[in-house]
């Protein structure tokens, strides 16, 4: 009887280890190593392991292409039921889905697992700029948009371009008359701002916070968040405070394949909820330049679909190719 019990217990343990959603876990980063998707995967890798929610360190696989489009298509089309695979996404992924850049798949084709943190759009000028507030900039844009050049590390239709276009919109200026220069990255755009080659920089709060700590000669006019950000940028007013209804959250999180079982998906949801409640995770998130933002479950699904629909409307309004 004792031998039978031991054999049964061993078989149950082995079966659970093989069948469980946390066996040989994998995070797919839809870009090359070193970028935002990699950072997001590493956040989950460290957070889940440190909280003892997974037994072995998570493997990170790189699948570059289309700001997550290649990974999205692979998961939906080929790996839709994998219970131990999560995929990193960003606000840029959602924007590209809205513009039809993920092919035939939409925001309804995966299971949205979590948001683990966020960044927010900002508008910045040089410290010696005559524009002291978002209203000052809007007034100047309305008077003569040809005198103000926006610079950012993104092309037309990118997140940084959208922030600039929204700034022009609140001033009553068409995006078609907005002057915009696309740079290879945020660093080049910041150099152009400080050199006087562009007058306005549209970027991310975490990036500007780091630049200011390093002594950058810039002034933030507004953050595109629902409320003021904690930490170093606490004194920067939101666009809403200044009378302009503009928000641009840049969320980071994970999704899973559409055929993952409810039991496995719910197990991952609970693991993320536990991880995100720990002070250790809050520290990891801050170290990676993210602001607090945690969401899972039906609320997350509603949030994602609402924002993709908003992005889709903006894409149509701005005449971006591929918008549906």
ROVOPA-392826 format. One record per residue (C-alpha): x, y, z; chain; residue in three letters. Coordinates in steps of 0.001 Angstrom, whole numbers, plus 500000, padded with zeros to 6 digits. Layout:
ROVOPA-392826
{u: X, v: Y, w: Z, c: A, r: Ala}
...
This chain:
ROVOPA-392826
{u: 500000, v: 500000, w: 500000, c: A, r: Unk}
{u: 502847, v: 502355, w: 500900, c: A, r: Unk}
{u: 504586, v: 501620, w: 497590, c: A, r: Unk}
{u: 501341, v: 502252, w: 495705, c: A, r: Unk}
{u: 500859, v: 505601, w: 497485, c: A, r: Unk}
{u: 504408, v: 506701, w: 496684, c: A, r: Unk}
{u: 504055, v: 505652, w: 493063, c: A, r: Unk}
{u: 500750, v: 507501, w: 492763, c: A, r: Unk}
{u: 502159, v: 510625, w: 494428, c: A, r: Unk}
{u: 505189, v: 510575, w: 492137, c: A, r: Unk}
{u: 503040, v: 510234, w: 489025, c: A, r: Unk}
{u: 500841, v: 513136, w: 490132, c: A, r: Unk}
{u: 503858, v: 515336, w: 490816, c: A, r: Unk}
{u: 505480, v: 514494, w: 487492, c: A, r: Unk}
{u: 502187, v: 514997, w: 485668, c: A, r: Unk}
{u: 501672, v: 518392, w: 487295, c: A, r: Unk}
{u: 505209, v: 519472, w: 486427, c: A, r: Unk}
{u: 504791, v: 518552, w: 482783, c: A, r: Unk}
{u: 501249, v: 519826, w: 482289, c: A, r: Unk}
{u: 501414, v: 523032, w: 484319, c: A, r: Unk}
{u: 501481, v: 526484, w: 482698, c: A, r: Unk}
{u: 504667, v: 527402, w: 484581, c: A, r: Unk}
{u: 506833, v: 524580, w: 483260, c: A, r: Unk}
{u: 509618, v: 525820, w: 480930, c: A, r: Unk}
{u: 508138, v: 529274, w: 480672, c: A, r: Unk}
{u: 508940, v: 531516, w: 477718, c: A, r: Unk}
{u: 508536, v: 535209, w: 477012, c: A, r: Unk}
{u: 508588, v: 536354, w: 473395, c: A, r: Unk}
{u: 510041, v: 539813, w: 472714, c: A, r: Unk}
{u: 508913, v: 541093, w: 469336, c: A, r: Unk}
{u: 512179, v: 542900, w: 468565, c: A, r: Unk}
{u: 515937, v: 542496, w: 468811, c: A, r: Unk}
{u: 517641, v: 542302, w: 472244, c: A, r: Unk}
{u: 517970, v: 545536, w: 474165, c: A, r: Unk}
{u: 514719, v: 547272, w: 473283, c: A, r: Unk}
{u: 511458, v: 547880, w: 475102, c: A, r: Unk}
{u: 510051, v: 544401, w: 474515, c: A, r: Unk}
{u: 513237, v: 542865, w: 475899, c: A, r: Unk}
{u: 512978, v: 545145, w: 478932, c: A, r: Unk}
{u: 509355, v: 544084, w: 479459, c: A, r: Unk}
{u: 510184, v: 540378, w: 479239, c: A, r: Unk}
{u: 513056, v: 540810, w: 481678, c: A, r: Unk}
{u: 510734, v: 542556, w: 484108, c: A, r: Unk}
{u: 508451, v: 539500, w: 484152, c: A, r: Unk}
{u: 511422, v: 537150, w: 484198, c: A, r: Unk}
{u: 512853, v: 538751, w: 487343, c: A, r: Unk}
{u: 509550, v: 539582, w: 489015, c: A, r: Unk}
{u: 507979, v: 536140, w: 488716, c: A, r: Unk}
{u: 511158, v: 534278, w: 489676, c: A, r: Unk}
{u: 511971, v: 536550, w: 492637, c: A, r: Unk}
{u: 508399, v: 536149, w: 493935, c: A, r: Unk}
{u: 508786, v: 532333, w: 493674, c: A, r: Unk}
{u: 505896, v: 532130, w: 491219, c: A, r: Unk}
{u: 507982, v: 530205, w: 488682, c: A, r: Unk}
{u: 510597, v: 527608, w: 489611, c: A, r: Unk}
{u: 513094, v: 528245, w: 486823, c: A, r: Unk}
{u: 514157, v: 531487, w: 485127, c: A, r: Unk}
{u: 511968, v: 532327, w: 482151, c: A, r: Unk}
{u: 513490, v: 531921, w: 478691, c: A, r: Unk}
{u: 513375, v: 535001, w: 476447, c: A, r: Unk}
{u: 512986, v: 534475, w: 472702, c: A, r: Unk}
{u: 513470, v: 537309, w: 470203, c: A, r: Unk}
{u: 511120, v: 537574, w: 467239, c: A, r: Unk}
{u: 511735, v: 540983, w: 465619, c: A, r: Unk}
{u: 509499, v: 542609, w: 463042, c: A, r: Unk}
{u: 506837, v: 545293, w: 462786, c: A, r: Unk}
{u: 506809, v: 546459, w: 466434, c: A, r: Unk}
{u: 505481, v: 543057, w: 467476, c: A, r: Unk}
{u: 503599, v: 542141, w: 464281, c: A, r: Unk}
{u: 505692, v: 539041, w: 463514, c: A, r: Unk}
{u: 505290, v: 537721, w: 467067, c: A, r: Unk}
{u: 501547, v: 538462, w: 467049, c: A, r: Unk}
{u: 501005, v: 536563, w: 463800, c: A, r: Unk}
{u: 503113, v: 533632, w: 465028, c: A, r: Unk}
{u: 501190, v: 533282, w: 468274, c: A, r: Unk}
{u: 497746, v: 533565, w: 466715, c: A, r: Unk}
{u: 498484, v: 531479, w: 463637, c: A, r: Unk}
{u: 500940, v: 528846, w: 464845, c: A, r: Unk}
{u: 501273, v: 528768, w: 468633, c: A, r: Unk}
{u: 497790, v: 529671, w: 469782, c: A, r: Unk}
{u: 497371, v: 527140, w: 472599, c: A, r: Unk}
{u: 500748, v: 527225, w: 474361, c: A, r: Unk}
{u: 500045, v: 527462, w: 478117, c: A, r: Unk}
{u: 503564, v: 528471, w: 479143, c: A, r: Unk}
{u: 504251, v: 531264, w: 476605, c: A, r: Unk}
{u: 503614, v: 534954, w: 477161, c: A, r: Unk}
{u: 504326, v: 537727, w: 474667, c: A, r: Unk}
{u: 505350, v: 541312, w: 475426, c: A, r: Unk}
{u: 503425, v: 544187, w: 473869, c: A, r: Unk}
{u: 503492, v: 547967, w: 474117, c: A, r: Unk}
{u: 501344, v: 550965, w: 473327, c: A, r: Unk}
{u: 503128, v: 551018, w: 469971, c: A, r: Unk}
{u: 501807, v: 547518, w: 469271, c: A, r: Unk}
{u: 498253, v: 548697, w: 469945, c: A, r: Unk}
{u: 498721, v: 551710, w: 467696, c: A, r: Unk}
{u: 499967, v: 549481, w: 464865, c: A, r: Unk}
{u: 497054, v: 547081, w: 465315, c: A, r: Unk}
{u: 494739, v: 550084, w: 464987, c: A, r: Unk}
{u: 496467, v: 551108, w: 461748, c: A, r: Unk}
{u: 496064, v: 547644, w: 460258, c: A, r: Unk}
{u: 499791, v: 546881, w: 460379, c: A, r: Unk}
{u: 499364, v: 543466, w: 462011, c: A, r: Unk}
{u: 497795, v: 542009, w: 458866, c: A, r: Unk}
{u: 494451, v: 540263, w: 459139, c: A, r: Unk}
{u: 494547, v: 539990, w: 462929, c: A, r: Unk}
{u: 492944, v: 542493, w: 465295, c: A, r: Unk}
{u: 492874, v: 543261, w: 469013, c: A, r: Unk}
{u: 490264, v: 540482, w: 469450, c: A, r: Unk}
{u: 492577, v: 537663, w: 468341, c: A, r: Unk}
{u: 494654, v: 537144, w: 471527, c: A, r: Unk}
{u: 494066, v: 536895, w: 475273, c: A, r: Unk}
{u: 495294, v: 540070, w: 476958, c: A, r: Unk}
{u: 497031, v: 539000, w: 480161, c: A, r: Unk}
{u: 498341, v: 542107, w: 481915, c: A, r: Unk}
{u: 499602, v: 545637, w: 481982, c: A, r: Unk}
{u: 502653, v: 545768, w: 484257, c: A, r: Unk}
{u: 503667, v: 549411, w: 483918, c: A, r: Unk}
{u: 503438, v: 552491, w: 481746, c: A, r: Unk}
{u: 505160, v: 555554, w: 480457, c: A, r: Unk}
{u: 503441, v: 558726, w: 479256, c: A, r: Unk}
{u: 503799, v: 561182, w: 476430, c: A, r: Unk}
{u: 505305, v: 564609, w: 477091, c: A, r: Unk}
{u: 505905, v: 567845, w: 475215, c: A, r: Unk}
{u: 509184, v: 569650, w: 475894, c: A, r: Unk}
{u: 510998, v: 572815, w: 474815, c: A, r: Unk}
{u: 514346, v: 574389, w: 475641, c: A, r: Unk}
{u: 514570, v: 576186, w: 478963, c: A, r: Unk}
{u: 515017, v: 579528, w: 477219, c: A, r: Unk}
{u: 511961, v: 578969, w: 475004, c: A, r: Unk}
{u: 509285, v: 581697, w: 475077, c: A, r: Unk}
{u: 506704, v: 578954, w: 475654, c: A, r: Unk}
{u: 506157, v: 578491, w: 479375, c: A, r: Unk}
{u: 502986, v: 576386, w: 479147, c: A, r: Unk}
{u: 501036, v: 574212, w: 476755, c: A, r: Unk}
{u: 498684, v: 577157, w: 476208, c: A, r: Unk}
{u: 501612, v: 579345, w: 475119, c: A, r: Unk}
{u: 502634, v: 576720, w: 472579, c: A, r: Unk}
{u: 499074, v: 576219, w: 471331, c: A, r: Unk}
{u: 498611, v: 579979, w: 470895, c: A, r: Unk}
{u: 501855, v: 580256, w: 468920, c: A, r: Unk}
{u: 500961, v: 577274, w: 466737, c: A, r: Unk}
{u: 497569, v: 578724, w: 465927, c: A, r: Unk}
{u: 499113, v: 582094, w: 465031, c: A, r: Unk}
{u: 501727, v: 580628, w: 462657, c: A, r: Unk}
{u: 502405, v: 576842, w: 462527, c: A, r: Unk}
{u: 505223, v: 577363, w: 460027, c: A, r: Unk}
{u: 507447, v: 578909, w: 462717, c: A, r: Unk}
{u: 507395, v: 575872, w: 465012, c: A, r: Unk}
{u: 509163, v: 572610, w: 464158, c: A, r: Unk}
{u: 508502, v: 569426, w: 466121, c: A, r: Unk}
{u: 511223, v: 566809, w: 466414, c: A, r: Unk}
{u: 511028, v: 563221, w: 467661, c: A, r: Unk}
{u: 512467, v: 559754, w: 467247, c: A, r: Unk}
{u: 509674, v: 558376, w: 465107, c: A, r: Unk}
{u: 508256, v: 558664, w: 461605, c: A, r: Unk}
{u: 504767, v: 559725, w: 460507, c: A, r: Unk}
{u: 502178, v: 557552, w: 462250, c: A, r: Unk}
{u: 504460, v: 556592, w: 465137, c: A, r: Unk}
{u: 503643, v: 557303, w: 468762, c: A, r: Unk}
{u: 505904, v: 560362, w: 468905, c: A, r: Unk}
{u: 504382, v: 561734, w: 465696, c: A, r: Unk}
{u: 500899, v: 561178, w: 467149, c: A, r: Unk}
{u: 501826, v: 563208, w: 470238, c: A, r: Unk}
{u: 502955, v: 566069, w: 468016, c: A, r: Unk}
{u: 499813, v: 565792, w: 465860, c: A, r: Unk}
{u: 497601, v: 565851, w: 468957, c: A, r: Unk}
{u: 499437, v: 568957, w: 470194, c: A, r: Unk}
{u: 498741, v: 570628, w: 466852, c: A, r: Unk}
{u: 495124, v: 569483, w: 467018, c: A, r: Unk}
{u: 494456, v: 571155, w: 470375, c: A, r: Unk}
{u: 495749, v: 574382, w: 468834, c: A, r: Unk}
{u: 493280, v: 574040, w: 465966, c: A, r: Unk}
{u: 496088, v: 573320, w: 463486, c: A, r: Unk}
{u: 495850, v: 570555, w: 460871, c: A, r: Unk}
{u: 498472, v: 567817, w: 461085, c: A, r: Unk}
{u: 499025, v: 568457, w: 457373, c: A, r: Unk}
{u: 500449, v: 571900, w: 458077, c: A, r: Unk}
{u: 502430, v: 570790, w: 461149, c: A, r: Unk}
{u: 506190, v: 570849, w: 460614, c: A, r: Unk}
{u: 507759, v: 567631, w: 461868, c: A, r: Unk}
{u: 511274, v: 566202, w: 461606, c: A, r: Unk}
{u: 511804, v: 562487, w: 462216, c: A, r: Unk}
{u: 515112, v: 561454, w: 463793, c: A, r: Unk}
{u: 516700, v: 558034, w: 464193, c: A, r: Unk}
{u: 516045, v: 558077, w: 467922, c: A, r: Unk}
{u: 515171, v: 560189, w: 470921, c: A, r: Unk}
{u: 518803, v: 561089, w: 471562, c: A, r: Unk}
{u: 519199, v: 562726, w: 468154, c: A, r: Unk}
{u: 515908, v: 564571, w: 468557, c: A, r: Unk}
{u: 516967, v: 565880, w: 471970, c: A, r: Unk}
{u: 520266, v: 567104, w: 470528, c: A, r: Unk}
{u: 518345, v: 568900, w: 467785, c: A, r: Unk}
{u: 516116, v: 570561, w: 470382, c: A, r: Unk}
{u: 519021, v: 571738, w: 472499, c: A, r: Unk}
{u: 520835, v: 572932, w: 469379, c: A, r: Unk}
{u: 517846, v: 575029, w: 468323, c: A, r: Unk}
{u: 517179, v: 573041, w: 465130, c: A, r: Unk}
{u: 513663, v: 572153, w: 466334, c: A, r: Unk}
{u: 511508, v: 574092, w: 468777, c: A, r: Unk}
{u: 509437, v: 571294, w: 470337, c: A, r: Unk}
{u: 510202, v: 567707, w: 471301, c: A, r: Unk}
{u: 507455, v: 565106, w: 471673, c: A, r: Unk}
{u: 508643, v: 562072, w: 473592, c: A, r: Unk}
{u: 508284, v: 559946, w: 476731, c: A, r: Unk}
{u: 508287, v: 560983, w: 480370, c: A, r: Unk}
{u: 510886, v: 558432, w: 481502, c: A, r: Unk}
{u: 513270, v: 559462, w: 478734, c: A, r: Unk}
{u: 512925, v: 563160, w: 479540, c: A, r: Unk}
{u: 513325, v: 562478, w: 483249, c: A, r: Unk}
{u: 516644, v: 560733, w: 482564, c: A, r: Unk}
{u: 517772, v: 563541, w: 480246, c: A, r: Unk}
{u: 516967, v: 566181, w: 482862, c: A, r: Unk}
{u: 518898, v: 564276, w: 485511, c: A, r: Unk}
{u: 521839, v: 564327, w: 483125, c: A, r: Unk}
{u: 521602, v: 568119, w: 482844, c: A, r: Unk}
{u: 519569, v: 568532, w: 479650, c: A, r: Unk}
{u: 518570, v: 572135, w: 478962, c: A, r: Unk}
{u: 514835, v: 571416, w: 478618, c: A, r: Unk}
{u: 511492, v: 572399, w: 480110, c: A, r: Unk}
{u: 508495, v: 570093, w: 480105, c: A, r: Unk}
{u: 505265, v: 571861, w: 479191, c: A, r: Unk}
{u: 502903, v: 568968, w: 479883, c: A, r: Unk}
{u: 502563, v: 565272, w: 480535, c: A, r: Unk}
{u: 499832, v: 563396, w: 478677, c: A, r: Unk}
{u: 498617, v: 561467, w: 481730, c: A, r: Unk}
{u: 495348, v: 561412, w: 483649, c: A, r: Unk}
{u: 497090, v: 562803, w: 486725, c: A, r: Unk}
{u: 500516, v: 564133, w: 487691, c: A, r: Unk}
{u: 503319, v: 561625, w: 487701, c: A, r: Unk}
{u: 505186, v: 560659, w: 490872, c: A, r: Unk}
{u: 508861, v: 561337, w: 491405, c: A, r: Unk}
{u: 511040, v: 563805, w: 489522, c: A, r: Unk}
{u: 508272, v: 565060, w: 487236, c: A, r: Unk}
{u: 505707, v: 565709, w: 489972, c: A, r: Unk}
{u: 505806, v: 569465, w: 489294, c: A, r: Unk}
{u: 504955, v: 569098, w: 485607, c: A, r: Unk}
{u: 501235, v: 569739, w: 484979, c: A, r: Unk}
{u: 499110, v: 567445, w: 482870, c: A, r: Unk}
{u: 497549, v: 568614, w: 479612, c: A, r: Unk}
{u: 494155, v: 568191, w: 481266, c: A, r: Unk}
{u: 495108, v: 570575, w: 484060, c: A, r: Unk}
{u: 495829, v: 573156, w: 481395, c: A, r: Unk}
{u: 492445, v: 572720, w: 479744, c: A, r: Unk}
{u: 493321, v: 570208, w: 477000, c: A, r: Unk}
{u: 491768, v: 566747, w: 476951, c: A, r: Unk}
{u: 494825, v: 564804, w: 475781, c: A, r: Unk}
{u: 496190, v: 561576, w: 477244, c: A, r: Unk}
{u: 498850, v: 559289, w: 475791, c: A, r: Unk}
{u: 499679, v: 556338, w: 478061, c: A, r: Unk}
{u: 502403, v: 554031, w: 476762, c: A, r: Unk}
{u: 501511, v: 550752, w: 478407, c: A, r: Unk}
{u: 503651, v: 547644, w: 478614, c: A, r: Unk}
{u: 502369, v: 544169, w: 479303, c: A, r: Unk}
{u: 501716, v: 540668, w: 478021, c: A, r: Unk}
{u: 499226, v: 538608, w: 476047, c: A, r: Unk}
{u: 498755, v: 534890, w: 475381, c: A, r: Unk}
{u: 497479, v: 532777, w: 472503, c: A, r: Unk}
{u: 493724, v: 532725, w: 471788, c: A, r: Unk}
{u: 493346, v: 528989, w: 472487, c: A, r: Unk}
{u: 495069, v: 528913, w: 475887, c: A, r: Unk}
{u: 492663, v: 527262, w: 478326, c: A, r: Unk}
{u: 490787, v: 529306, w: 480905, c: A, r: Unk}
{u: 492490, v: 527353, w: 483701, c: A, r: Unk}
{u: 495991, v: 528159, w: 482453, c: A, r: Unk}
{u: 495150, v: 531753, w: 481595, c: A, r: Unk}
{u: 493628, v: 532287, w: 485042, c: A, r: Unk}
{u: 496709, v: 530761, w: 486689, c: A, r: Unk}
{u: 498914, v: 533295, w: 484860, c: A, r: Unk}
{u: 496545, v: 536121, w: 485776, c: A, r: Unk}
{u: 496748, v: 535228, w: 489451, c: A, r: Unk}
{u: 500551, v: 534948, w: 489252, c: A, r: Unk}
{u: 500818, v: 538436, w: 487761, c: A, r: Unk}
{u: 498424, v: 539859, w: 490344, c: A, r: Unk}
{u: 500551, v: 538397, w: 493142, c: A, r: Unk}
{u: 503799, v: 539633, w: 491556, c: A, r: Unk}
{u: 502517, v: 543161, w: 491005, c: A, r: Unk}
{u: 501493, v: 543494, w: 494650, c: A, r: Unk}
{u: 505050, v: 542987, w: 495927, c: A, r: Unk}
{u: 507351, v: 545896, w: 496837, c: A, r: Unk}
{u: 510179, v: 544091, w: 495075, c: A, r: Unk}
{u: 508295, v: 544317, w: 491782, c: A, r: Unk}
{u: 507594, v: 548017, w: 492323, c: A, r: Unk}
{u: 511342, v: 548562, w: 492632, c: A, r: Unk}
{u: 512076, v: 546520, w: 489488, c: A, r: Unk}
{u: 509505, v: 548522, w: 487544, c: A, r: Unk}
{u: 510953, v: 551842, w: 488676, c: A, r: Unk}
{u: 514484, v: 550715, w: 487782, c: A, r: Unk}
{u: 513251, v: 550044, w: 484243, c: A, r: Unk}
{u: 511787, v: 553514, w: 483834, c: A, r: Unk}
{u: 508118, v: 552589, w: 484170, c: A, r: Unk}
{u: 505430, v: 554290, w: 486195, c: A, r: Unk}
{u: 502903, v: 552320, w: 488304, c: A, r: Unk}
{u: 500076, v: 550884, w: 486215, c: A, r: Unk}
{u: 498719, v: 547389, w: 486912, c: A, r: Unk}
{u: 495742, v: 545759, w: 485246, c: A, r: Unk}
{u: 494494, v: 542234, w: 484470, c: A, r: Unk}
{u: 491239, v: 540428, w: 483789, c: A, r: Unk}
{u: 488070, v: 541698, w: 482089, c: A, r: Unk}
{u: 488959, v: 545293, w: 482952, c: A, r: Unk}
{u: 492167, v: 544947, w: 480938, c: A, r: Unk}
{u: 490380, v: 543446, w: 477940, c: A, r: Unk}
{u: 487954, v: 546371, w: 477942, c: A, r: Unk}
{u: 490793, v: 548877, w: 478323, c: A, r: Unk}
{u: 492810, v: 547445, w: 475414, c: A, r: Unk}
{u: 489868, v: 547349, w: 473037, c: A, r: Unk}
{u: 488765, v: 550855, w: 473988, c: A, r: Unk}
{u: 492204, v: 552311, w: 473334, c: A, r: Unk}
{u: 492702, v: 550449, w: 470051, c: A, r: Unk}
{u: 489369, v: 551826, w: 468884, c: A, r: Unk}
{u: 490459, v: 555343, w: 469880, c: A, r: Unk}
{u: 493727, v: 554885, w: 468003, c: A, r: Unk}
{u: 491799, v: 553599, w: 464991, c: A, r: Unk}
{u: 489677, v: 556759, w: 464945, c: A, r: Unk}
{u: 492781, v: 558945, w: 465204, c: A, r: Unk}
{u: 494461, v: 557010, w: 462406, c: A, r: Unk}
{u: 491429, v: 557597, w: 460195, c: A, r: Unk}
{u: 491281, v: 561263, w: 461169, c: A, r: Unk}
{u: 494977, v: 561772, w: 460377, c: A, r: Unk}
{u: 494728, v: 559838, w: 457102, c: A, r: Unk}
{u: 497349, v: 557239, w: 457994, c: A, r: Unk}
{u: 497871, v: 554467, w: 455461, c: A, r: Unk}
{u: 496437, v: 551104, w: 456496, c: A, r: Unk}
{u: 493874, v: 552484, w: 458949, c: A, r: Unk}
{u: 490668, v: 550443, w: 459070, c: A, r: Unk}
